[in-house]
């Protein structure tokens, strides 16, 4: 099996055993890296645009374009341990309040936050876990998100679907004037590098979770479509 359209993004697990690809053929596919076997296919009916593994690879997230001009892009967070069952694997989903397509995704080192970029130039911060209990939840991955979802269900009796947190992004920051093309974290996940077709890149300090800080702005004479932070 293979994709029938342009592959827009991919993610490799920390142990290099699994690969996730997303394509303009409207599918996400999970692969066994050792033998090249396709393990699962998720069909969205619209283009998935970005994908990432969580720290420890217990979860993964995928951004999917809007269904039509009146809807918003959606991000889905899944439990990787049960990826064969799409409904069972889904932990949480939420939409982009800025109506832009997600172009990059990355989890914080303890999976408390999910950082997202879009084609409107925004950098978003989504809180995956209860910040008051992030120390207790550290390293628990999908279990901690599931517990947080159960807590929200108890606190919101009117909710019909506790997995859907709507536009629950905690913070949106306008970093660039045009489409952000790439979001890359340093190996220790203390910094994020954001590149844009507005001919600039932004280096961020993300050690403090939601309270990010701009370390440096880089200018170019051409659009920047990708970047990487050296491990040294």
GROMACS elastic network, one bead per residue, 0.5 to 0.9 nm:
[ bonds ]
;  ai    aj funct       b0    kb
    1    37     6  0.83344   500
    1    38     6  0.68282   500
    2    29     6  0.87301   500
    2    38     6  0.83274   500
    3     6     6  0.76371   500
    3     7     6  0.74593   500
    3    21     6  0.88229   500
    3    22     6  0.85628   500
    3    23     6  0.67062   500
    3    24     6  0.84187   500
    3    25     6  0.65629   500
    3    27     6  0.78330   500
    3    28     6  0.89557   500
    3    29     6  0.83066   500
    4     7     6  0.88539   500
    4    23     6  0.79270   500
    4    24     6  0.78511   500
    4    25     6  0.55692   500
    5    23     6  0.58792   500
    5    24     6  0.50182   500
    5    26     6  0.83051   500
    6    22     6  0.85982   500
    6    23     6  0.54426   500
    6    24     6  0.52803   500
    6    25     6  0.72294   500
    7    10     6  0.77181   500
    7    21     6  0.67984   500
    7    22     6  0.57083   500
    7    24     6  0.64067   500
    7    25     6  0.83526   500
    7    49     6  0.87310   500
    8    21     6  0.78189   500
    8    22     6  0.59115   500
    8    23     6  0.53967   500
    8    24     6  0.69855   500
    8    48     6  0.78362   500
    8    49     6  0.58056   500
    8    50     6  0.67940   500
    9    20     6  0.84423   500
    9    21     6  0.59938   500
    9    22     6  0.55867   500
    9    23     6  0.73037   500
    9    48     6  0.87040   500
    9    49     6  0.66881   500
    9    50     6  0.53567   500
    9    51     6  0.62716   500
    9    52     6  0.87235   500
    9   103     6  0.89314   500
    9   104     6  0.87533   500
   10    19     6  0.70292   500
   10    20     6  0.54064   500
   10    22     6  0.63107   500
   10    50     6  0.74330   500
   10    51     6  0.61307   500
   10    52     6  0.73123   500
   11    18     6  0.83982   500
   11    19     6  0.57571   500
   11    20     6  0.51661   500
   11    21     6  0.66582   500
   11    51     6  0.62917   500
   11    52     6  0.53062   500
   11    53     6  0.63628   500
   11    60     6  0.89930   500
   12    15     6  0.81913   500
   12    16     6  0.59778   500
   12    17     6  0.76910   500
   12    18     6  0.59033   500
   12    20     6  0.64877   500
   12    21     6  0.89871   500
   12    33     6  0.86756   500
   12    52     6  0.80396   500
   12    53     6  0.72567   500
   13    16     6  0.50462   500
   13    17     6  0.62733   500
   13    18     6  0.54101   500
   13    19     6  0.64891   500
   13    20     6  0.84002   500
   13    52     6  0.89502   500
   13    53     6  0.64675   500
   13    54     6  0.87065   500
   13    56     6  0.82343   500
   13    57     6  0.60376   500
   14    17     6  0.78044   500
   14    18     6  0.85501   500
   14    53     6  0.84147   500
   14    55     6  0.80592   500
   14    56     6  0.69993   500
   14    57     6  0.67709   500
   15    18     6  0.77837   500
   15    57     6  0.87110   500
   16    19     6  0.75610   500
   16    33     6  0.68017   500
   16    34     6  0.84117   500
   17    31     6  0.84298   500
   17    32     6  0.60809   500
   17    33     6  0.50999   500
   17    34     6  0.63817   500
   18    30     6  0.69527   500
   18    31     6  0.55655   500
   18    33     6  0.51066   500
   18    34     6  0.80631   500
   19    29     6  0.81903   500
   19    30     6  0.57810   500
   19    31     6  0.50310   500
   19    32     6  0.65884   500
   19    33     6  0.60839   500
   20    28     6  0.70125   500
   20    29     6  0.56760   500
   20    31     6  0.62775   500
   20    51     6  0.74771   500
   20    52     6  0.80995   500
   20    53     6  0.86069   500
   21    27     6  0.83674   500
   21    28     6  0.56781   500
   21    29     6  0.53520   500
   21    30     6  0.66394   500
   21    31     6  0.81971   500
   21    50     6  0.87528   500
   21    51     6  0.74437   500
   22    25     6  0.83369   500
   22    26     6  0.76730   500
   22    27     6  0.59958   500
   22    29     6  0.65228   500
   22    47     6  0.80676   500
   22    48     6  0.57368   500
   22    49     6  0.66233   500
   22    50     6  0.68513   500
   22    51     6  0.69877   500
   22    62     6  0.82739   500
   23    26     6  0.59081   500
   23    27     6  0.57810   500
   23    28     6  0.65780   500
   23    29     6  0.85687   500
   23    47     6  0.66677   500
   23    48     6  0.62962   500
   23    49     6  0.72358   500
   24    27     6  0.72096   500
   24    46     6  0.78526   500
   24    47     6  0.50831   500
   24    48     6  0.68849   500
   24    49     6  0.78627   500
   25    28     6  0.87808   500
   25    43     6  0.89097   500
   25    45     6  0.87562   500
   25    46     6  0.80783   500
   25    47     6  0.68118   500
   25    48     6  0.87115   500
   26    42     6  0.85055   500
   26    43     6  0.60880   500
   26    44     6  0.56991   500
   26    45     6  0.56411   500
   26    48     6  0.61555   500
   26    64     6  0.88750   500
   27    41     6  0.65649   500
   27    42     6  0.54740   500
   27    44     6  0.61599   500
   27    45     6  0.78745   500
   27    46     6  0.80538   500
   27    47     6  0.71569   500
   27    48     6  0.68140   500
   28    40     6  0.82016   500
   28    41     6  0.57040   500
   28    43     6  0.66137   500
   28    44     6  0.81178   500
   28    48     6  0.70608   500
   28    51     6  0.88360   500
   28    62     6  0.84671   500
   29    38     6  0.70161   500
   29    39     6  0.74666   500
   29    40     6  0.56867   500
   29    42     6  0.63393   500
   29    43     6  0.88597   500
   30    37     6  0.86681   500
   30    38     6  0.60186   500
   30    39     6  0.54193   500
   30    40     6  0.51747   500
   30    41     6  0.65706   500
   30    42     6  0.86030   500
   30    83     6  0.85992   500
   31    34     6  0.88351   500
   31    35     6  0.86407   500
   31    36     6  0.62603   500
   31    37     6  0.55711   500
   31    39     6  0.53077   500
   31    40     6  0.72867   500
   32    35     6  0.59337   500
   32    36     6  0.53073   500
   32    37     6  0.51230   500
   32    38     6  0.63674   500
   32    39     6  0.66277   500
   33    36     6  0.52263   500
   33    37     6  0.73724   500
   34    37     6  0.80519   500
   38    41     6  0.78955   500
   39    84     6  0.76776   500
   40    83     6  0.74447   500
   40    84     6  0.60490   500
   40    85     6  0.88514   500
   41    84     6  0.84779   500
   42    86     6  0.71509   500
   43    46     6  0.81830   500
   44    47     6  0.70889   500
   44    48     6  0.74414   500
   44    64     6  0.78204   500
   45    67     6  0.80087   500
   46    64     6  0.69003   500
   46    65     6  0.63355   500
   46    66     6  0.74159   500
   46    67     6  0.63382   500
   47    63     6  0.87841   500
   47    64     6  0.57692   500
   47    65     6  0.55838   500
   47    66     6  0.83910   500
   47    67     6  0.88802   500
   48    51     6  0.80430   500
   48    62     6  0.68186   500
   48    63     6  0.56562   500
   48    65     6  0.60805   500
   48   102     6  0.88729   500
   49    62     6  0.74252   500
   49    63     6  0.55488   500
   49    64     6  0.55610   500
   49    65     6  0.66528   500
   49   101     6  0.73957   500
   49   102     6  0.64083   500
   49   103     6  0.61650   500
   49   104     6  0.80968   500
   50    61     6  0.82246   500
   50    62     6  0.55648   500
   50    63     6  0.50945   500
   50    64     6  0.73594   500
   50   102     6  0.65497   500
   50   103     6  0.56743   500
   50   104     6  0.55740   500
   50   105     6  0.64626   500
   51    60     6  0.72595   500
   51    61     6  0.55920   500
   51    63     6  0.64052   500
   51   103     6  0.89543   500
   51   104     6  0.73504   500
   51   105     6  0.62554   500
   51   106     6  0.83519   500
   52    59     6  0.87731   500
   52    60     6  0.56066   500
   52    61     6  0.54616   500
   52    62     6  0.66681   500
   52   104     6  0.83060   500
   52   105     6  0.58873   500
   52   106     6  0.60262   500
   52   107     6  0.77248   500
   53    56     6  0.80507   500
   53    57     6  0.54328   500
   53    58     6  0.78189   500
   53    59     6  0.60854   500
   53    61     6  0.65286   500
   53    80     6  0.87999   500
   53   105     6  0.89048   500
   53   106     6  0.75794   500
   53   107     6  0.74903   500
   54    58     6  0.64433   500
   54    59     6  0.52196   500
   54    60     6  0.54914   500
   54    61     6  0.76430   500
   54   106     6  0.74147   500
   54   107     6  0.54166   500
   54   108     6  0.78803   500
   54   109     6  0.82039   500
   54   110     6  0.86519   500
   54   111     6  0.63818   500
   54   114     6  0.86909   500
   54   141     6  0.78905   500
   55    58     6  0.73751   500
   55    59     6  0.79745   500
   55   107     6  0.67472   500
   55   108     6  0.73975   500
   55   109     6  0.59247   500
   55   110     6  0.67220   500
   55   111     6  0.63258   500
   55   139     6  0.83265   500
   55   141     6  0.79894   500
   56    59     6  0.79498   500
   56   110     6  0.89622   500
   56   111     6  0.89614   500
   56   139     6  0.76718   500
   56   141     6  0.76625   500
   57    60     6  0.69072   500
   57    79     6  0.89875   500
   57    80     6  0.70748   500
   57    81     6  0.88919   500
   57   141     6  0.83583   500
   58    78     6  0.86539   500
   58    79     6  0.61481   500
   58    80     6  0.53079   500
   58    81     6  0.63685   500
   58   140     6  0.85314   500
   58   141     6  0.58814   500
   58   142     6  0.61288   500
   59    77     6  0.69105   500
   59    78     6  0.54744   500
   59    81     6  0.76420   500
   59    91     6  0.89689   500
   59   141     6  0.68455   500
   59   142     6  0.60212   500
   60    76     6  0.83535   500
   60    77     6  0.58010   500
   60    78     6  0.54051   500
   60    79     6  0.67217   500
   60    80     6  0.63450   500
   60   107     6  0.89338   500
   61    75     6  0.68061   500
   61    76     6  0.55107   500
   61    78     6  0.61897   500
   61   105     6  0.74295   500
   61   106     6  0.84178   500
   61   107     6  0.87390   500
   61   114     6  0.86927   500
   62    74     6  0.83450   500
   62    75     6  0.55742   500
   62    76     6  0.53956   500
   62    77     6  0.66934   500
   62    78     6  0.84636   500
   62   102     6  0.88758   500
   62   105     6  0.76551   500
   63    73     6  0.71046   500
   63    74     6  0.57728   500
   63    76     6  0.64922   500
   63   101     6  0.77314   500
   63   102     6  0.55994   500
   63   103     6  0.77042   500
   63   104     6  0.81164   500
   63   105     6  0.77291   500
   63   116     6  0.88915   500
   64    67     6  0.87473   500
   64    73     6  0.56764   500
   64    74     6  0.52653   500
   64    75     6  0.61644   500
   64    76     6  0.80146   500
   64   101     6  0.73315   500
   64   102     6  0.71463   500
   65    68     6  0.86577   500
   65    72     6  0.72733   500
   65    74     6  0.65931   500
   65    75     6  0.88814   500
   65   100     6  0.81645   500
   65   101     6  0.54642   500
   65   102     6  0.72904   500
   66    69     6  0.70401   500
   66    70     6  0.80511   500
   66    71     6  0.54124   500
   66    74     6  0.69018   500
   66    99     6  0.79593   500
   66   100     6  0.83722   500
   66   101     6  0.73338   500
   67    70     6  0.80424   500
   67    71     6  0.60738   500
   67    72     6  0.73579   500
   67    73     6  0.76839   500
   68    71     6  0.55053   500
   68    72     6  0.78929   500
   69    72     6  0.78362   500
   69    99     6  0.89414   500
   70    99     6  0.88901   500
   71    99     6  0.74908   500
   72    95     6  0.59724   500
   72    96     6  0.59578   500
   72    97     6  0.73559   500
   72    98     6  0.79886   500
   72   100     6  0.71761   500
   72   101     6  0.79964   500
   73    94     6  0.85494   500
   73    95     6  0.55851   500
   73    96     6  0.55322   500
   73    97     6  0.85814   500
   73    98     6  0.89367   500
   73    99     6  0.63059   500
   73   100     6  0.64631   500
   73   101     6  0.55399   500
   73   102     6  0.69117   500
   74    93     6  0.68113   500
   74    94     6  0.56434   500
   74    96     6  0.63287   500
   74   101     6  0.83577   500
   74   102     6  0.80914   500
   75    92     6  0.83427   500
   75    93     6  0.55054   500
   75    94     6  0.55073   500
   75    95     6  0.61527   500
   75    96     6  0.78524   500
   75   102     6  0.79575   500
   76    90     6  0.70921   500
   76    91     6  0.77095   500
   76    92     6  0.59799   500
   76    94     6  0.68618   500
   76    95     6  0.89507   500
   77    89     6  0.84062   500
   77    90     6  0.61153   500
   77    91     6  0.56025   500
   77    92     6  0.52164   500
   77    93     6  0.61458   500
   77    94     6  0.89322   500
   78    81     6  0.88406   500
   78    82     6  0.84901   500
   78    83     6  0.73344   500
   78    86     6  0.81320   500
   78    88     6  0.86431   500
   78    89     6  0.50747   500
   78    91     6  0.52587   500
   78    92     6  0.71576   500
   78    93     6  0.89322   500
   78   142     6  0.79486   500
   79    82     6  0.60158   500
   79    83     6  0.64377   500
   79    88     6  0.82174   500
   79    90     6  0.63707   500
   79    91     6  0.64592   500
   79   141     6  0.86476   500
   79   142     6  0.57681   500
   79   143     6  0.86803   500
   80    84     6  0.85639   500
   80    89     6  0.68891   500
   80   142     6  0.83569   500
   81    84     6  0.84500   500
   81    89     6  0.77377   500
   81   142     6  0.88736   500
   82    85     6  0.60542   500
   82    86     6  0.80055   500
   82    88     6  0.70017   500
   82    89     6  0.54033   500
   83    86     6  0.61634   500
   83    88     6  0.79719   500
   83    89     6  0.55063   500
   83    90     6  0.85862   500
   84    88     6  0.86074   500
   84    89     6  0.77287   500
   85    88     6  0.54013   500
   85    89     6  0.58978   500
   85    90     6  0.86871   500
   86    89     6  0.51340   500
   86    90     6  0.62835   500
   87    90     6  0.55535   500
   87    91     6  0.88635   500
   88    91     6  0.79775   500
   90    93     6  0.78453   500
   90   163     6  0.77729   500
   91   142     6  0.75691   500
   91   145     6  0.70158   500
   91   146     6  0.63172   500
   91   149     6  0.78271   500
   91   163     6  0.60891   500
   91   164     6  0.88695   500
   92   128     6  0.85924   500
   92   145     6  0.80412   500
   92   146     6  0.83775   500
   92   149     6  0.77344   500
   92   162     6  0.80792   500
   92   164     6  0.58737   500
   92   165     6  0.71350   500
   93   163     6  0.61491   500
   93   165     6  0.63060   500
   93   166     6  0.73491   500
   94   163     6  0.85495   500
   94   164     6  0.58842   500
   94   165     6  0.53184   500
   94   167     6  0.56331   500
   94   168     6  0.64379   500
   94   169     6  0.77544   500
   95    98     6  0.88800   500
   95    99     6  0.81986   500
   95   164     6  0.88881   500
   95   165     6  0.81748   500
   95   166     6  0.57127   500
   95   168     6  0.75638   500
   95   169     6  0.80200   500
   96    99     6  0.55416   500
   96   100     6  0.65952   500
   96   101     6  0.78005   500
   96   102     6  0.78620   500
   96   118     6  0.86675   500
   96   124     6  0.85905   500
   96   166     6  0.85982   500
   96   167     6  0.61550   500
   96   168     6  0.86246   500
   96   169     6  0.75437   500
   97   100     6  0.79878   500
   97   166     6  0.89116   500
   97   167     6  0.56555   500
   97   168     6  0.84731   500
   97   169     6  0.76713   500
   97   172     6  0.85527   500
   98   101     6  0.88503   500
   98   118     6  0.86401   500
   98   120     6  0.74911   500
   98   122     6  0.80277   500
   98   172     6  0.85243   500
   99   118     6  0.89112   500
   99   120     6  0.81912   500
  100   103     6  0.88891   500
  100   117     6  0.89881   500
  100   118     6  0.55940   500
  100   119     6  0.55228   500
  100   120     6  0.55761   500
  100   121     6  0.86464   500
  100   122     6  0.85147   500
  101   117     6  0.83723   500
  101   118     6  0.52537   500
  101   119     6  0.55905   500
  101   120     6  0.77792   500
  102   105     6  0.76207   500
  102   116     6  0.66725   500
  102   117     6  0.56604   500
  102   119     6  0.66430   500
  103   116     6  0.74376   500
  103   117     6  0.54725   500
  103   119     6  0.63924   500
  103   179     6  0.83282   500
  103   180     6  0.66975   500
  103   181     6  0.60759   500
  103   182     6  0.66867   500
  103   183     6  0.78570   500
  104   115     6  0.80154   500
  104   116     6  0.54786   500
  104   117     6  0.50166   500
  104   118     6  0.68873   500
  104   180     6  0.80678   500
  104   181     6  0.73583   500
  104   182     6  0.57804   500
  104   183     6  0.51383   500
  104   184     6  0.80817   500
  105   114     6  0.69679   500
  105   115     6  0.56732   500
  105   117     6  0.67011   500
  105   182     6  0.89080   500
  105   183     6  0.67695   500
  105   184     6  0.84839   500
  106   113     6  0.85258   500
  106   114     6  0.57369   500
  106   115     6  0.51526   500
  106   116     6  0.65984   500
  106   183     6  0.74037   500
  106   184     6  0.74775   500
  106   185     6  0.73554   500
  107   110     6  0.78183   500
  107   111     6  0.54159   500
  107   112     6  0.75982   500
  107   113     6  0.58337   500
  107   115     6  0.60381   500
  107   116     6  0.88198   500
  107   189     6  0.86002   500
  108   112     6  0.62819   500
  108   113     6  0.52792   500
  108   114     6  0.61779   500
  108   115     6  0.73557   500
  108   185     6  0.88938   500
  108   189     6  0.64637   500
  108   190     6  0.83837   500
  108   206     6  0.81659   500
  108   207     6  0.85971   500
  108   209     6  0.74841   500
  109   112     6  0.77746   500
  109   113     6  0.84085   500
  109   188     6  0.74177   500
  109   189     6  0.57518   500
  109   190     6  0.80601   500
  109   207     6  0.89644   500
  110   113     6  0.77754   500
  110   134     6  0.81009   500
  110   135     6  0.87818   500
  110   137     6  0.83631   500
  110   138     6  0.54660   500
  110   139     6  0.62659   500
  110   140     6  0.87642   500
  110   141     6  0.79671   500
  111   114     6  0.69529   500
  111   127     6  0.88533   500
  111   128     6  0.69345   500
  111   129     6  0.76829   500
  111   134     6  0.89734   500
  111   138     6  0.74612   500
  111   139     6  0.77844   500
  111   140     6  0.88129   500
  111   141     6  0.65287   500
  112   126     6  0.85831   500
  112   127     6  0.60657   500
  112   128     6  0.51871   500
  112   129     6  0.50973   500
  112   130     6  0.76629   500
  112   131     6  0.72022   500
  112   134     6  0.65060   500
  112   137     6  0.82795   500
  112   138     6  0.77436   500
  112   141     6  0.86417   500
  112   145     6  0.88504   500
  112   209     6  0.79654   500
  113   125     6  0.65606   500
  113   126     6  0.55801   500
  113   128     6  0.53263   500
  113   129     6  0.72956   500
  113   209     6  0.68111   500
  113   210     6  0.77889   500
  114   124     6  0.81970   500
  114   125     6  0.59424   500
  114   126     6  0.50862   500
  114   127     6  0.64951   500
  114   128     6  0.65947   500
  115   123     6  0.71581   500
  115   124     6  0.57099   500
  115   126     6  0.63689   500
  115   127     6  0.89304   500
  115   183     6  0.86882   500
  116   122     6  0.81677   500
  116   123     6  0.57794   500
  116   125     6  0.64426   500
  116   126     6  0.78366   500
  116   183     6  0.78010   500
  117   120     6  0.84136   500
  117   121     6  0.71000   500
  117   122     6  0.56438   500
  117   124     6  0.60802   500
  117   179     6  0.88363   500
  117   180     6  0.63727   500
  117   181     6  0.81648   500
  117   182     6  0.77871   500
  117   183     6  0.68918   500
  117   194     6  0.82197   500
  118   121     6  0.58216   500
  118   122     6  0.56200   500
  118   123     6  0.69568   500
  118   124     6  0.82623   500
  118   179     6  0.66066   500
  118   180     6  0.58509   500
  118   181     6  0.79024   500
  119   122     6  0.73754   500
  119   178     6  0.67374   500
  119   180     6  0.54216   500
  119   181     6  0.74055   500
  119   196     6  0.89406   500
  120   174     6  0.82632   500
  120   176     6  0.78650   500
  120   177     6  0.73058   500
  120   178     6  0.58784   500
  120   179     6  0.53329   500
  120   180     6  0.72272   500
  121   173     6  0.84709   500
  121   174     6  0.58859   500
  121   175     6  0.58164   500
  121   177     6  0.55709   500
  121   178     6  0.51579   500
  121   179     6  0.50924   500
  121   180     6  0.52986   500
  121   196     6  0.76876   500
  122   172     6  0.63006   500
  122   173     6  0.54297   500
  122   175     6  0.56773   500
  122   176     6  0.67687   500
  122   177     6  0.86753   500
  122   178     6  0.89532   500
  122   179     6  0.84133   500
  122   180     6  0.75309   500
  123   171     6  0.82805   500
  123   172     6  0.57160   500
  123   173     6  0.51152   500
  123   174     6  0.63611   500
  123   175     6  0.63982   500
  123   176     6  0.87268   500
  123   180     6  0.86066   500
  123   194     6  0.86699   500
  124   169     6  0.67508   500
  124   170     6  0.76420   500
  124   171     6  0.57244   500
  124   173     6  0.63059   500
  124   174     6  0.87845   500
  125   169     6  0.59350   500
  125   170     6  0.56958   500
  125   171     6  0.51935   500
  125   172     6  0.64484   500
  125   173     6  0.85922   500
  125   209     6  0.85030   500
  125   210     6  0.65630   500
  126   168     6  0.70058   500
  126   170     6  0.53816   500
  126   171     6  0.71598   500
  126   210     6  0.86066   500
  127   130     6  0.74412   500
  127   131     6  0.76437   500
  127   168     6  0.81266   500
  127   169     6  0.70247   500
  127   170     6  0.64145   500
  127   210     6  0.84325   500
  128   131     6  0.86177   500
  128   144     6  0.86337   500
  128   145     6  0.62180   500
  128   148     6  0.81913   500
  129   132     6  0.86887   500
  129   133     6  0.77857   500
  129   134     6  0.66166   500
  129   137     6  0.76274   500
  129   144     6  0.65397   500
  129   145     6  0.55699   500
  129   146     6  0.89289   500
  129   147     6  0.86258   500
  129   148     6  0.61277   500
  129   149     6  0.87993   500
  130   133     6  0.54760   500
  130   134     6  0.60496   500
  130   137     6  0.82453   500
  130   144     6  0.83844   500
  130   145     6  0.82685   500
  130   148     6  0.63201   500
  131   135     6  0.83258   500
  132   135     6  0.79705   500
  132   136     6  0.89100   500
  133   136     6  0.53188   500
  133   137     6  0.61165   500
  133   138     6  0.85721   500
  134   138     6  0.58292   500
  134   144     6  0.88663   500
  135   138     6  0.51938   500
  135   139     6  0.88530   500
  136   139     6  0.85099   500
  136   140     6  0.83597   500
  136   144     6  0.89060   500
  137   140     6  0.53880   500
  137   141     6  0.74093   500
  137   143     6  0.84208   500
  137   144     6  0.55955   500
  137   145     6  0.86866   500
  138   141     6  0.72259   500
  138   144     6  0.82024   500
  139   144     6  0.86163   500
  140   143     6  0.57011   500
  140   144     6  0.55546   500
  140   145     6  0.84917   500
  141   144     6  0.56098   500
  141   145     6  0.67459   500
  141   146     6  0.89785   500
  142   145     6  0.50923   500
  142   146     6  0.61324   500
  142   147     6  0.86088   500
  143   146     6  0.50905   500
  143   147     6  0.61881   500
  143   148     6  0.86223   500
  144   147     6  0.51027   500
  144   148     6  0.62111   500
  144   149     6  0.86591   500
  145   148     6  0.50200   500
  145   149     6  0.62031   500
  145   150     6  0.87196   500
  146   150     6  0.63139   500
  146   151     6  0.86913   500
  146   163     6  0.89124   500
  147   150     6  0.50823   500
  147   151     6  0.62691   500
  147   152     6  0.87526   500
  148   151     6  0.50101   500
  148   152     6  0.63181   500
  148   153     6  0.87275   500
  149   152     6  0.51111   500
  149   153     6  0.63179   500
  149   154     6  0.89005   500
  149   162     6  0.63217   500
  149   163     6  0.64952   500
  150   153     6  0.50446   500
  150   154     6  0.65265   500
  150   155     6  0.88247   500
  150   162     6  0.75340   500
  150   163     6  0.89564   500
  151   154     6  0.52872   500
  151   155     6  0.63566   500
  151   156     6  0.87393   500
  152   155     6  0.50304   500
  152   156     6  0.60173   500
  152   157     6  0.88373   500
  152   159     6  0.88535   500
  152   162     6  0.68223   500
  153   156     6  0.53055   500
  153   157     6  0.64728   500
  153   158     6  0.86524   500
  153   159     6  0.69019   500
  153   160     6  0.89154   500
  153   161     6  0.83544   500
  153   162     6  0.55137   500
  153   163     6  0.87527   500
  154   157     6  0.62347   500
  156   159     6  0.56331   500
  156   162     6  0.84424   500
  157   160     6  0.82246   500
  159   162     6  0.60772   500
  159   164     6  0.89011   500
  160   164     6  0.87944   500
  161   164     6  0.57175   500
  161   165     6  0.83824   500
  162   165     6  0.68951   500
  164   167     6  0.89657   500
  165   168     6  0.55524   500
  165   169     6  0.88526   500
  166   169     6  0.84496   500
  167   170     6  0.87532   500
  168   171     6  0.89285   500
  169   172     6  0.72364   500
  170   210     6  0.79888   500
  171   210     6  0.74225   500
  174   177     6  0.77305   500
  175   180     6  0.86903   500
  175   194     6  0.86634   500
  175   202     6  0.76753   500
  176   179     6  0.73287   500
  176   180     6  0.70040   500
  176   195     6  0.86687   500
  176   196     6  0.68396   500
  176   197     6  0.88177   500
  176   198     6  0.69694   500
  176   200     6  0.79113   500
  176   201     6  0.83994   500
  176   202     6  0.85365   500
  177   180     6  0.86761   500
  177   196     6  0.83538   500
  177   197     6  0.87080   500
  177   198     6  0.62651   500
  178   196     6  0.65923   500
  178   197     6  0.61655   500
  178   198     6  0.53534   500
  179   195     6  0.87670   500
  179   196     6  0.56982   500
  179   197     6  0.59055   500
  179   198     6  0.72833   500
  180   183     6  0.78881   500
  180   194     6  0.69101   500
  180   195     6  0.57695   500
  180   197     6  0.66278   500
  180   198     6  0.82677   500
  180   201     6  0.89575   500
  180   224     6  0.87675   500
  180   225     6  0.80569   500
  181   194     6  0.76462   500
  181   195     6  0.57572   500
  181   196     6  0.52115   500
  181   197     6  0.68561   500
  181   224     6  0.73982   500
  181   225     6  0.52016   500
  181   226     6  0.63827   500
  182   193     6  0.78423   500
  182   194     6  0.56860   500
  182   195     6  0.52922   500
  182   196     6  0.71054   500
  182   224     6  0.85737   500
  182   225     6  0.64621   500
  182   226     6  0.51660   500
  182   227     6  0.67663   500
  183   192     6  0.67938   500
  183   193     6  0.58133   500
  183   195     6  0.68779   500
  183   226     6  0.79114   500
  183   227     6  0.77528   500
  183   228     6  0.85348   500
  184   191     6  0.84688   500
  184   192     6  0.56070   500
  184   193     6  0.52294   500
  184   194     6  0.66817   500
  184   195     6  0.88732   500
  184   226     6  0.85421   500
  184   227     6  0.68944   500
  184   228     6  0.59233   500
  184   229     6  0.70567   500
  185   188     6  0.78695   500
  185   189     6  0.53555   500
  185   190     6  0.73355   500
  185   191     6  0.56537   500
  185   193     6  0.62407   500
  185   194     6  0.89125   500
  185   228     6  0.75992   500
  185   229     6  0.67146   500
  186   190     6  0.62998   500
  186   191     6  0.53863   500
  186   192     6  0.63245   500
  186   193     6  0.79702   500
  186   228     6  0.77618   500
  186   229     6  0.52265   500
  186   230     6  0.69864   500
  186   231     6  0.65270   500
  187   190     6  0.78460   500
  187   191     6  0.85370   500
  187   229     6  0.77910   500
  187   230     6  0.80017   500
  187   231     6  0.57417   500
  188   191     6  0.78287   500
  188   231     6  0.81816   500
  189   192     6  0.72637   500
  189   206     6  0.75717   500
  189   207     6  0.76257   500
  190   204     6  0.84679   500
  190   205     6  0.61219   500
  190   206     6  0.53967   500
  190   208     6  0.86471   500
  191   203     6  0.68983   500
  191   204     6  0.54034   500
  191   206     6  0.54329   500
  191   207     6  0.71659   500
  191   215     6  0.89415   500
  191   229     6  0.82258   500
  192   202     6  0.80952   500
  192   203     6  0.57909   500
  192   204     6  0.50188   500
  192   205     6  0.66352   500
  192   206     6  0.67616   500
  192   229     6  0.79071   500
  193   201     6  0.70077   500
  193   202     6  0.57881   500
  193   204     6  0.63305   500
  193   227     6  0.69231   500
  193   228     6  0.69368   500
  193   229     6  0.68750   500
  194   200     6  0.86692   500
  194   201     6  0.54650   500
  194   202     6  0.51305   500
  194   203     6  0.64538   500
  194   204     6  0.79698   500
  194   226     6  0.81603   500
  194   227     6  0.74715   500
  195   198     6  0.85072   500
  195   199     6  0.80208   500
  195   200     6  0.62671   500
  195   202     6  0.65261   500
  195   203     6  0.88925   500
  195   223     6  0.85768   500
  195   224     6  0.56068   500
  195   225     6  0.62897   500
  195   226     6  0.59665   500
  195   227     6  0.65226   500
  196   199     6  0.60956   500
  196   200     6  0.57837   500
  196   201     6  0.61044   500
  196   202     6  0.86764   500
  196   223     6  0.65259   500
  196   224     6  0.52413   500
  196   225     6  0.62498   500
  196   226     6  0.79729   500
  197   200     6  0.71062   500
  197   201     6  0.89484   500
  197   222     6  0.75642   500
  197   224     6  0.51591   500
  197   225     6  0.63944   500
  198   201     6  0.85456   500
  198   220     6  0.88174   500
  198   222     6  0.79666   500
  198   223     6  0.58462   500
  198   224     6  0.74588   500
  199   218     6  0.85421   500
  199   219     6  0.60667   500
  199   220     6  0.50632   500
  199   221     6  0.61098   500
  199   222     6  0.51501   500
  199   224     6  0.55670   500
  199   225     6  0.89765   500
  200   217     6  0.70751   500
  200   218     6  0.54212   500
  200   220     6  0.57419   500
  200   221     6  0.85075   500
  200   222     6  0.83516   500
  200   223     6  0.72832   500
  200   224     6  0.65558   500
  201   216     6  0.84414   500
  201   217     6  0.58418   500
  201   219     6  0.65633   500
  201   220     6  0.82797   500
  201   224     6  0.72656   500
  201   227     6  0.84804   500
  202   214     6  0.70277   500
  202   215     6  0.76666   500
  202   216     6  0.60134   500
  202   218     6  0.62380   500
  202   219     6  0.89877   500
  203   213     6  0.86681   500
  203   214     6  0.60958   500
  203   215     6  0.54727   500
  203   216     6  0.52409   500
  203   217     6  0.63680   500
  203   218     6  0.80495   500
  204   212     6  0.65872   500
  204   213     6  0.55640   500
  204   215     6  0.53541   500
  204   216     6  0.72736   500
  205   208     6  0.77443   500
  205   211     6  0.87656   500
  205   212     6  0.56087   500
  205   213     6  0.50245   500
  205   214     6  0.62612   500
  205   215     6  0.62681   500
  206   209     6  0.56330   500
  206   210     6  0.74802   500
  206   211     6  0.71900   500
  206   213     6  0.68064   500
  206   214     6  0.89747   500
  207   210     6  0.87069   500
  207   211     6  0.82377   500
  207   212     6  0.73184   500
  207   213     6  0.89583   500
  208   211     6  0.54242   500
  208   212     6  0.63163   500
  208   213     6  0.86825   500
  209   212     6  0.65630   500
  214   217     6  0.76167   500
  219   222     6  0.88065   500
  220   223     6  0.72674   500
  220   224     6  0.75945   500
  224   227     6  0.78186   500
  229   232     6  0.86608   500
